[in-house]
Amino acid sequence: MVNYSYIVPRSEISYEDLGRLKTDAWNLLGASISSKGENPGNYIIRDILPQTDLGITSAANDSWVFSLTAGDNQVVSKKLDDDTHVVFIGVAYPDQSKVVSKITFARGSAEVLAIYQIQKLYAEREPVGYFKQPVAYSGGDTVTVRFTATADDSTEQLILLGYVAEPKGKHISGK
């Protein structure tokens, strides 16, 4: 099977394809849960919260705001709880300054899972892009995300789109 590591602007994706991408992401989470011997029916799937789920300290009140310097910036380094699974499906870039040129996802510090050059989103009316294939992490993995910035910016807003699966009752009752 071919692995894909590129971003597709929202303007180039049909609603049907976007629905399939989300379903693929949810199925990856279910498979990840099952691989740990757990029942996916005992889990909640919800949007990722930057501070709560990824430990992003600059994300006060769970907002996607980053303080960046020109060059590589490690914005996430979070070891997931054994019962927490994460999948990223894309990025939204509402910030006007647009200093991030590249996003790198890794498992730990060495195993690079995907690299996305996102500058083509700068030209889009709706600066949202989806990954050709979701980037998934299983419970116990260390999620590492790096942004490459072309300049310093203390209030860069870049939203990582995706989902977290966690046991019912951890944050949401699921009743």
Long-range contacts (C-beta under 8 A, 24 or more apart in sequence): 3-133, 4-131, 4-132, 4-133, 5-114, 5-115, 5-116, 5-131, 5-132, 5-133, 6-116, 6-131, 6-132, 7-90, 7-91, 7-116, 7-117, 7-118, 7-120, 7-121, 7-129, 7-130, 7-131, 7-132, 8-129, 8-130, 8-131, 8-132, 9-120, 9-121, 9-124, 9-126, 9-128, 9-129, 10-124, 10-126, 10-128, 10-129, 10-130, 11-124, 11-125, 11-126, 13-130, 18-130, 21-89, 21-130, 21-134, 22-89, 24-133, 24-134, 25-87, 25-89, 25-134, 25-136, 25-162, 25-163, 26-163, 28-87, 28-134, 28-136, 29-85, 29-87, 29-136, 29-163, 29-165, 30-165, 32-85, 32-136, 32-137, 32-138, 32-139, 32-165, 33-85, 33-165, 35-138, 36-82, 36-83, 36-138, 36-139, 38-83, 38-167, 40-165, 42-167, 42-168, 43-165, 43-166, 43-167, 43-168, 44-165, 44-166, 44-167, 44-168, 44-170, 44-171, 44-172, 44-174, 45-163, 45-164, 45-165, 46-163, 46-164, 46-166, 46-171, 46-172, 47-162, 47-163, 47-164, 48-86, 48-88, 48-160, 48-161, 48-162, 48-163, 48-164, 49-164, 50-160, 52-171, 53-78, 53-84, 53-86, 53-164, 54-78, 54-86, 54-143, 54-145, 63-157, 64-157, 64-158, 64-159, 64-160, 65-155, 65-156, 65-157, 66-147, 66-153, 66-156, 66-157, 66-158, 67-153, 67-154, 67-155, 67-156, 68-99, 68-100, 68-147, 68-149, 68-152, 68-153, 68-154, 68-156, 69-149, 69-152, 70-99, 70-149, 70-150, 70-151, 70-152, 71-148, 71-149, 72-146, 72-147, 72-148, 73-146, 73-147, 73-148, 73-149, 74-144, 74-145, 74-146, 75-145, 75-146, 75-147, 76-143, 76-144, 76-145, 77-109, 77-142, 77-143, 77-144, 78-142, 78-143, 79-140, 79-141, 79-142, 79-143, 80-137, 80-138, 80-139, 80-140, 80-141, 80-142, 80-143, 81-139, 81-140, 81-166, 82-139, 82-140, 83-139, 83-166, 83-167, 83-170, 84-139, 84-164, 84-165, 84-166, 84-170, 85-136, 85-137, 85-138, 85-139, 85-164, 85-165, 85-166, 86-136, 86-137, 86-143, 86-162, 86-163, 86-164, 86-165, 87-134, 87-135, 87-136, 87-137, 87-162, 87-163, 88-131, 88-134, 88-135, 88-136, 88-160, 88-161, 88-162, 89-130, 89-131, 89-134, 89-161, 89-162, 89-163, 90-128, 90-129, 90-130, 90-131, 90-161, 90-162, 91-116, 91-118, 91-121, 91-128, 91-129, 91-158, 91-159, 91-160, 91-161, 92-127, 92-128, 92-158, 92-159, 92-161, 93-118, 93-121, 93-122, 93-127, 93-128, 93-129, 93-157, 93-158, 93-159, 94-127, 94-157, 94-159, 95-153, 95-155, 95-156, 95-157, 95-158, 97-151, 97-153, 97-156, 98-122, 98-127, 99-149, 99-150, 99-151, 99-152, 99-153, 99-156, 100-147, 100-148, 100-149, 100-150, 100-156, 100-158, 101-148, 101-149, 101-150, 102-147, 102-148, 103-145, 103-146, 103-147, 103-148, 104-145, 104-146, 104-148, 105-135, 105-143, 105-144, 105-145, 106-144, 106-145, 106-146, 107-137, 107-141, 107-142, 107-143, 107-144, 108-141, 108-142, 108-144, 109-142, 109-144, 128-161, 130-161, 134-162, 135-162
